[in-house]
Amino acid sequence: MKLSFQLDAGSASRTLSTDVHTFIVAGWAGRDRDAIEHHIEELALIGVPRPSAVPLYYRVAANQLSQAPGIQAVGPHSSGEVETLVFTVDGEMYVSLTSDHTDRKLESHSVALSKQLCVKPVGTTAWRFADVAGHWDELVIRSFIEENGAEVLYQEGALSALRTPSDLIAGYLGGAAALPEGVAMSCGTVGAIGGIRPSTAFIMELFDPRSGRSLKHRYAVEVLPEVA
């Protein structure tokens, strides 16, 4: 899947292109066991079984990645989750945004299938990982949904709550510190404020409090009829 990003690096801004053939969703990626347990219990409320191990690495077809401003989902049961996305171009790692958009009805049957079923929206801007790696824990991910015509804060948390990309990559690749070209990984999420619920609009952001910069992406969700 070919993806294109505008690199936000001051005077060095340029367009990055990559062809992703392997996409990994790192699940249950929290550092704090209590926080992981909270997310497990949050999902248990909608019937999702406990994971067999933490973290878990889900392979999702790379053709599910999309930078379009809108996606389509069958039925009203899907919802987004903001995550950082890391990938490598010409030997250097970069960070952007993705949403682990998931069918919550199917999730109670199979987490892996529920992730595969939905398109994974991806942002269109990126930073050099090296530019934020030294203060990674200070970065904040957040998302907003639309409810009753207003934008409502849906998720917010510092990346200190999640395992670092390097840790997750090493866990998946058996100790390697960097992703090979063509491989992209989403790096976990934080809990939903007020519980998991759908919305026809999802806005996600990665905020750097040191520089005041943000990566942002918004997508709409068109609900297709669930025909029996």
Long-range contacts (C-beta under 8 A, 24 or more apart in sequence): 1-62, 1-63, 1-64, 1-65, 3-65, 3-67, 3-87, 3-122, 3-184, 4-67, 4-124, 5-94, 5-96, 5-123, 5-124, 5-125, 5-126, 6-124, 6-125, 6-126, 7-94, 7-125, 7-126, 7-127, 7-128, 8-125, 8-126, 8-127, 8-213, 8-215, 9-127, 9-128, 9-131, 16-89, 16-94, 16-126, 17-89, 18-87, 18-88, 18-89, 18-181, 18-182, 18-184, 19-182, 20-62, 20-65, 20-87, 20-182, 20-183, 20-184, 21-62, 21-182, 21-183, 22-59, 22-62, 22-182, 22-183, 22-184, 23-59, 23-60, 23-61, 23-62, 23-64, 23-65, 23-120, 23-183, 23-184, 23-185, 23-186, 24-57, 24-58, 24-59, 24-60, 24-172, 24-183, 24-184, 24-185, 24-186, 25-57, 25-58, 25-59, 25-60, 25-83, 25-100, 25-115, 25-120, 25-185, 25-186, 26-55, 26-56, 26-57, 26-58, 26-163, 26-168, 26-172, 26-185, 26-186, 26-187, 26-188, 27-51, 27-54, 27-55, 27-56, 27-57, 27-58, 27-111, 27-188, 28-53, 28-54, 28-55, 28-56, 28-188, 29-54, 29-55, 29-162, 29-163, 29-168, 29-187, 29-188, 29-189, 30-54, 30-161, 30-162, 30-163, 30-188, 31-160, 31-161, 31-162, 31-163, 32-161, 35-161, 35-191, 38-191, 39-189, 39-191, 42-191, 42-192, 42-195, 42-196, 43-107, 43-196, 45-195, 46-104, 46-107, 46-108, 46-196, 47-107, 47-108, 48-104, 48-107, 48-108, 48-111, 49-108, 49-111, 51-111, 55-163, 55-168, 55-171, 55-188, 57-171, 57-172, 58-111, 58-112, 58-115, 60-115, 60-116, 60-120, 61-116, 62-184, 64-116, 64-118, 64-119, 64-120, 65-98, 65-119, 65-120, 65-122, 65-184, 66-119, 66-120, 66-121, 66-122, 67-121, 67-122, 67-123, 67-124, 68-121, 68-219, 69-218, 69-219, 69-220, 70-219, 70-220, 70-221, 70-222, 71-101, 71-118, 71-119, 71-121, 71-219, 71-220, 71-221, 71-222, 72-119, 72-221, 72-222, 72-223, 72-224, 73-101, 73-103, 73-118, 73-119, 73-221, 73-222, 73-223, 73-224, 74-103, 74-117, 74-223, 74-224, 74-225, 74-226, 75-103, 75-105, 75-223, 75-224, 75-225, 75-226, 76-198, 76-223, 76-226, 77-103, 77-104, 77-105, 77-106, 77-198, 78-102, 78-103, 78-104, 78-118, 78-198, 78-221, 79-104, 79-196, 79-197, 79-198, 79-199, 79-202, 80-121, 80-143, 80-145, 80-199, 80-202, 80-204, 80-219, 80-221, 81-143, 81-155, 81-189, 81-192, 82-141, 82-142, 82-143, 82-155, 82-189, 82-190, 82-204, 82-205, 82-206, 83-141, 83-186, 83-187, 83-188, 83-189, 84-139, 84-141, 84-159, 84-165, 84-186, 84-187, 84-188, 84-206, 85-122, 85-123, 85-184, 85-185, 85-186, 85-187, 86-129, 86-165, 86-169, 86-179, 86-184, 86-185, 86-187, 87-179, 87-183, 87-184, 87-185, 88-178, 88-179, 88-180, 88-181, 88-183, 89-181, 90-181, 91-181, 92-128, 92-129, 92-130, 93-128, 93-129, 93-130, 93-165, 93-178, 93-179, 94-126, 94-127, 94-128, 94-129, 95-126, 95-127, 95-128, 95-129, 95-132, 95-165, 95-206, 95-215, 96-122, 96-123, 96-124, 96-125, 96-126, 96-127, 96-206, 96-215, 97-122, 97-123, 97-141, 97-204, 97-205, 97-206, 97-215, 97-216, 97-217, 98-122, 98-123, 98-186, 99-143, 99-202, 99-204, 99-217, 99-219, 100-186, 100-189, 101-202, 101-221, 104-196, 104-198, 120-186, 121-202, 121-217, 121-219, 122-217, 123-204, 123-215, 123-216, 123-217, 124-217, 125-215, 125-216, 125-217, 126-215, 127-208, 127-213, 127-215, 129-165, 132-208, 135-208, 135-210, 136-164, 136-165, 138-208, 138-209, 138-210, 139-206, 139-207, 139-208, 139-209, 140-205, 140-206, 140-207, 140-209, 141-189, 141-190, 141-204, 141-205, 141-206, 141-207, 142-204, 142-205, 142-207, 143-202, 143-203, 143-204, 143-205, 144-202, 144-203, 144-204, 145-197, 145-199, 145-201, 145-202, 145-203, 146-199, 146-200, 146-201, 147-199, 151-203, 153-193, 154-192, 154-193, 154-194, 154-199, 154-202, 155-189, 155-190, 155-191, 155-192, 155-193, 156-190, 156-193, 157-190, 157-191, 161-190, 162-187, 162-188, 162-189, 162-190, 163-187, 163-188
